[in-house]
Amino acid sequence: MPAAEAARVLASRFGVSARQARRYADQARASGRVEVPEASVVFTVKLPAALAVRVRAHAREGGTTISAVVTRALTEFLARGRRNNPRR
């Protein structure tokens, strides 16, 4: 399937922009399958100021976003909780 057509299908199926869908299609063509991330939502939390500073610094040092750091941390935390208490 041509990349432009694949991008249109991806955009409509996964609710991403046409530009982002084209990036996914180009990536898949270059290196095989590409995981399309789940749609994101805004989720506001209050953190102690010192922790927020540490999270920002960690993201900056890792060349990533605060959202990516928090997503990874919460995913790992919740997975650990299920292993430690299977009834959750």
Helices and strands as residue ranges (DSSP letters): H 3-14, H 18-31, H 49-62, H 66-84
